[in-house]
Amino acid sequence: MQFNKFSPYMPKHSMLFNVYGQPINAHPVVIWYNGNEDMYYFVKARSADEDGKIRDKFATEILIPASATNSDSLFFNDSLLDCSQIFRMRAKEFKIAYGKDNFPRVDQLPFNYAMQIITEIENNFKNDHISLMNLSITGYNDKQQPIIEPELLYASESSFEQEKGWWEKLLKLRDSETIRKANAFIVNYHRANLTRVELNPVDAGIDIAKEELMVDRVYTPIYHYLYDNELLDKGYNVVEIIDLVKRDIFNTEEFKDYKVFDADVWGSLTLPWGKRRTSLNFVDEYRINSDKLTKIQQDHFFNNVKDNELLEFKNAYENESLTEWIDKSYFSNEFKDCKKEIFASSPIEEIATWFIKARYCVENTSIIDEELKSRNLLFKNSQ
């Protein structure tokens, strides 16, 4: 999918720094907003030069080609986003520093790039290749330009190692004033004895960013598709719904590698925000739609299980040996697809348990007994 190129939104004032607290030539891309703190959390991006060249790509950087951006995100050149250095700033001060209300945000990118960025931040967080820096406006100079001061809240050894090239170049240039400032900045950081506890807002923010992206790009389209086509009222099961939304919704370039799972369907039975299709609150709407889908799943399952198979099924269920039963059942091909698409490396019996309990909502033996009773097989089973 090709998008037109546009002039990029660039900050009016220099507002980004390396882990040594020194200004750098980069521009921010907002990843999430924390409403409790009224803060934007963002990463830095650097653009290719006029010849389209980007030098020294780091392992923590993700390439966003200019052709992938749309009219809202406005990356004019190919850009590298560093997903290891996180900045935060009060929303009001961020807009002053940026100089305008329009600025690049991760949710303006195509889904595949947006999710890739959030996932890379999450990986760097888990691997302790991460830093967090607080930015604040402390005053204004004689030209009425904001004075932006950085405060390093946390930086891993890997973060400093990644900046080693900058430091070595600085030493070669013998820029004594910058060396003095950088040393003082790092001394102050180490004196503060800050720990990974400072990263708690980042840990929570990653989940927020991922949830917002999923709700906006995955759950909301499926939610409206369910209502527009009355799929629950018509009795469509989860597998049928997945096939339909893959065909009609997730058929574009940005979703080419996205796999629609059961959880996406269940997660789309209501919306936590945005315009819903009923007057119900989201708790009641989810309960009603969940009950509908649960019944559809159970009905589809039992309608394809013969009497003799049902008796064998209960025995397999109680003995936690469902794999062999499924392999001989109507659901064998579907189960094979599950093993390949969803649970490639999980233990086989765990997959079988998920298949029966989660996909087909047979969560306990009382559900099986109810079906046996409806077929007048309960007494036979007890013999």
C-alpha positions in Angstrom: 0.0 0.0 0.0 1.5 3.3 -1.1 0.7 6.6 0.6 1.5 10.1 -0.6 4.5 11.9 0.9 4.0 15.1 2.9 6.1 17.7 4.6 7.0 16.4 8.0 5.9 17.8 11.3 9.2 18.9 12.9 9.6 20.4 16.4 10.1 24.2 16.6 12.6 23.8 19.4 15.4 21.3 20.1 13.8 19.0 22.7 15.6 15.6 22.6 18.8 14.5 24.3 21.1 11.5 24.5 21.7 9.6 27.7 24.5 12.0 28.6 22.0 14.9 28.6 23.3 16.6 25.5 21.0 17.8 22.7 20.7 15.7 19.6 19.3 16.2 16.1 16.1 14.1 16.2 12.4 14.5 16.4 9.8 12.9 18.8 7.2 10.4 18.0 4.5 10.0 20.7 3.8 6.4 21.7 1.2 6.9 24.5 -0.4 9.5 26.7 -0.7 9.0 30.5 -3.9 10.8 31.6 -3.1 10.3 35.3 0.2 12.1 34.9 -0.9 14.3 32.0 2.3 13.3 30.2 3.3 12.2 26.7 5.7 9.4 26.4 7.7 9.4 23.2 10.7 8.1 21.4 13.2 9.7 19.1 13.3 9.4 15.3 16.0 10.4 12.9 15.5 10.9 9.2 17.5 9.8 6.2 19.7 12.5 4.5 18.8 14.0 1.1 20.3 11.0 -0.6 18.1 8.7 1.4 21.0 7.2 3.4 20.8 6.4 7.1 24.0 5.6 8.8 24.8 3.2 11.6 21.4 1.6 12.3 21.2 0.3 15.9 19.6 -3.0 16.8 17.0 -1.1 18.8 15.9 1.0 15.9 13.0 0.3 13.5 13.0 1.6 9.9 9.8 3.3 8.9 9.8 3.9 5.1 8.4 7.1 3.9 6.1 5.1 1.6 4.4 3.6 4.7 3.2 6.9 6.2 -0.1 8.5 5.6 -1.4 12.1 5.6 -1.5 12.2 9.3 1.8 10.7 10.3 3.9 12.8 8.0 7.3 11.2 7.8 8.7 12.8 4.7 11.9 10.7 4.6 12.7 7.1 5.6 13.1 7.3 9.4 14.6 5.2 12.2 12.8 5.1 15.5 14.9 4.2 18.5 12.7 2.0 20.7 15.2 1.9 23.6 15.2 5.5 24.7 11.9 6.7 26.2 11.2 10.4 27.0 8.3 11.9 28.9 7.0 15.4 29.2 4.0 17.3 30.5 1.4 17.6 27.7 1.3 21.4 27.9 5.0 21.8 28.0 5.4 19.2 25.1 3.1 21.3 22.9 5.1 24.5 23.8 8.4 22.8 23.0 7.0 21.2 19.8 5.5 24.5 18.7 2.3 23.1 17.3 -0.5 20.8 18.1 0.1 18.4 15.2 2.9 15.9 15.9 3.7 12.4 14.8 2.0 9.6 16.9 2.5 5.9 16.6 -1.2 5.3 16.2 -1.1 7.3 12.9 1.2 4.7 11.4 -0.1 1.6 9.6 -1.0 -1.2 12.1 2.0 -3.4 11.3 4.5 -0.6 11.9 2.7 0.7 15.0 2.6 -2.7 16.6 6.2 -3.4 15.7 7.3 -0.3 17.5 5.4 -1.0 20.6 6.6 -4.6 20.6 10.2 -3.5 20.2 9.8 -1.2 23.2 8.4 -4.1 25.2 11.3 -6.3 24.2 13.9 -3.7 25.1 12.2 -3.2 28.4 12.3 -6.9 29.2 15.9 -7.2 28.0 17.0 -4.1 30.1 18.1 -2.2 27.1 16.1 0.8 28.0 16.3 4.4 29.4 13.8 6.9 30.6 14.3 10.6 30.6 12.1 13.3 32.0 12.0 16.6 30.1 10.7 19.9 31.5 10.6 23.6 30.7 12.5 25.5 33.4 12.2 29.0 31.9 12.7 31.0 28.8 15.8 32.7 27.3 16.1 36.3 26.1 14.5 35.2 22.8 11.5 33.8 24.6 12.5 30.3 23.6 11.8 27.6 26.1 14.7 26.2 28.1 14.3 22.5 28.2 16.1 20.5 30.9 16.6 16.7 30.8 16.6 14.5 33.9 17.7 10.9 33.4 15.5 8.6 35.5 17.0 5.3 34.4 19.5 4.0 31.9 20.8 0.5 31.5 24.4 -0.4 30.8 23.3 -1.3 27.3 21.9 2.3 26.8 25.3 3.8 27.7 27.1 1.2 25.5 24.9 2.2 22.5 26.0 5.9 23.0 29.7 4.9 23.2 30.4 6.1 19.6 29.1 9.5 20.5 31.3 9.7 23.5 34.4 8.6 21.7 33.8 11.1 18.9 33.4 13.8 21.5 36.8 12.9 23.1 38.5 13.0 19.7 37.1 16.5 19.1 38.3 17.6 22.5 35.2 19.6 23.1 36.0 20.3 26.8 32.8 22.2 27.5 30.5 19.4 26.3 32.6 16.8 28.0 32.3 18.7 31.3 28.5 19.0 30.9 28.1 15.4 30.0 30.2 14.2 32.9 28.3 16.4 35.4 25.0 15.1 34.0 26.1 11.4 34.5 27.5 12.1 38.0 24.2 13.6 39.1 22.4 10.6 37.7 24.5 8.1 39.6 24.3 10.1 42.8 20.5 9.8 42.7 20.8 6.0 43.0 17.7 5.5 40.8 16.5 2.0 40.0 14.2 0.2 37.5 11.3 1.2 39.8 11.4 4.4 37.7 10.3 2.4 34.7 7.0 1.3 36.2 5.1 4.0 34.2 6.8 2.6 31.0 5.7 -1.0 31.9 2.1 0.2 32.3 2.3 2.5 29.3 3.3 -0.4 27.0 0.1 -2.2 27.9 -1.9 1.0 27.4 -0.4 1.6 24.0 -1.0 -1.9 22.9 -4.6 -2.0 24.1 -5.4 1.3 22.5 -4.0 0.1 19.2 -5.8 -3.2 19.3 -9.2 -1.6 20.2 -8.8 1.0 17.5 -7.5 -1.2 14.6 -8.8 -4.7 15.5 -11.6 -4.8 18.0 -13.6 -1.8 16.7 -13.8 -3.0 13.1 -14.8 -6.5 14.1 -17.3 -5.2 16.6 -19.2 -3.1 13.9 -18.8 -6.0 11.4 -20.6 -8.3 13.9 -23.5 -5.9 14.2 -23.7 -4.8 10.6 -24.0 -8.4 9.5 -25.9 -9.7 12.5 -23.5 -12.6 12.9 -24.3 -13.5 16.4 -28.0 -13.4 15.8 -27.5 -15.6 12.7 -25.5 -18.1 14.7 -22.0 -17.7 13.2 -19.4 -19.5 15.2 -15.9 -18.2 16.0 -14.1 -20.0 13.1 -16.6 -18.7 10.6 -16.3 -15.2 12.0 -12.6 -15.3 11.8 -12.7 -16.4 8.2 -15.1 -13.6 7.3 -13.2 -10.8 9.0 -9.9 -12.0 7.5 -11.6 -11.8 4.1 -13.4 -8.5 4.5 -11.4 -6.4 7.1 -7.9 -7.6 7.5 -7.1 -7.9 3.8 -4.7 -5.0 3.3 -1.0 -4.7 3.4 -0.7 -3.4 6.9 -2.4 -6.6 8.2 -0.7 -9.1 5.9 1.2 -10.7 8.8 -1.5 -10.4 11.4 -3.2 -13.6 12.5 -6.8 -13.2 13.7 -7.4 -15.4 16.8 -10.3 -16.4 18.9 -9.4 -13.7 21.5 -9.9 -11.0 18.8 -13.5 -12.1 18.3 -14.3 -12.4 22.1 -12.5 -9.0 22.6 -14.8 -7.4 20.0 -18.1 -8.2 21.7 -18.2 -4.7 23.2 -16.0 -1.6 23.2 -14.4 -0.1 26.3 -14.7 3.4 24.7 -16.1 4.9 21.5 -19.6 4.7 20.1 -21.3 1.4 20.8 -24.3 0.0 19.0 -26.6 -0.4 21.9 -27.8 1.7 24.9 -26.3 -0.9 27.3 -23.2 -0.2 29.3 -20.2 -2.2 28.1 -20.4 -4.7 30.9 -24.0 -5.7 30.1 -23.3 -5.6 26.4 -20.4 -8.0 26.8 -22.3 -10.3 29.0 -25.2 -10.6 26.5 -23.0 -11.0 23.5 -20.7 -13.4 25.3 -23.7 -15.6 26.3 -24.8 -15.6 22.7 -21.4 -16.6 21.4 -21.0 -19.2 24.1 -24.2 -20.9 23.2 -23.3 -20.8 19.5 -19.9 -22.5 20.3 -21.5 -25.1 22.5 -24.3 -25.9 20.0 -21.9 -26.2 17.1 -19.7 -28.6 19.1 -22.5 -30.9 20.4 -24.3 -30.8 17.1 -21.3 -32.5 15.6 -20.8 -35.1 18.3 -22.7 -38.4 18.0 -24.1 -40.2 21.0 -21.4 -42.8 21.2 -18.8 -40.1 20.7 -20.3 -38.0 23.5 -19.9 -40.8 26.0 -16.3 -41.3 24.9 -15.8 -37.6 25.1 -16.8 -37.4 28.7 -14.4 -40.1 29.6 -11.6 -38.4 27.8 -12.5 -35.1 29.4 -12.4 -36.6 32.9 -9.1 -38.4 32.2 -7.5 -35.3 30.6 -6.8 -37.3 27.4 -8.7 -35.2 24.9 -6.1 -35.3 22.1 -6.9 -38.8 20.9 -10.6 -38.2 21.0 -10.3 -34.9 19.0 -8.1 -36.6 16.4 -10.9 -39.1 15.7 -13.7 -36.5 15.7 -15.4 -34.1 13.3 -13.0 -31.5 14.6 -9.7 -33.2 13.7 -8.9 -30.9 10.8 -9.8 -27.8 12.7 -7.6 -29.0 15.6 -4.7 -29.5 13.3 -5.0 -25.9 12.1 -5.0 -24.7 15.7 -1.9 -26.6 16.4 -0.1 -25.1 13.5 -1.5 -21.5 13.6 -1.8 -20.8 17.3 0.1 -23.2 19.4 3.1 -24.3 17.3 5.3 -25.3 20.3 2.9 -26.0 23.2 2.4 -29.4 24.7 -0.3 -31.3 22.7 -2.6 -32.0 25.6 -2.6 -28.3 26.6 -3.7 -27.4 23.1 -6.5 -30.0 23.3 -7.7 -28.7 26.6 -7.7 -25.1 25.3 -9.6 -26.3 22.1 -12.4 -27.8 24.2 -12.6 -25.5 27.1 -11.8 -22.1 25.5 -12.8 -22.4 21.9 -15.9 -24.5 22.4 -16.7 -23.3 26.0 -17.1 -26.8 27.5 -15.6 -25.6 30.7 -16.7 -28.4 33.1 -18.3 -31.8 33.1 -21.7 -30.4 34.2 -22.1 -29.0 30.6 -21.4 -32.4 29.3 -23.9 -33.9 31.7 -26.6 -31.5 30.6 -26.1 -32.6 27.0 -26.1 -36.3 28.0 -29.4 -35.6 29.9 -31.0 -33.9 26.9 -30.2 -37.1 24.8 -31.4 -39.4 27.6 -27.8 -40.8 27.9 -27.0 -39.7 31.4 -28.2 -42.9 33.0 -26.4 -45.0 30.4 -23.2 -43.1 31.2 -23.4 -43.9 34.9 -23.6 -47.6 34.3 
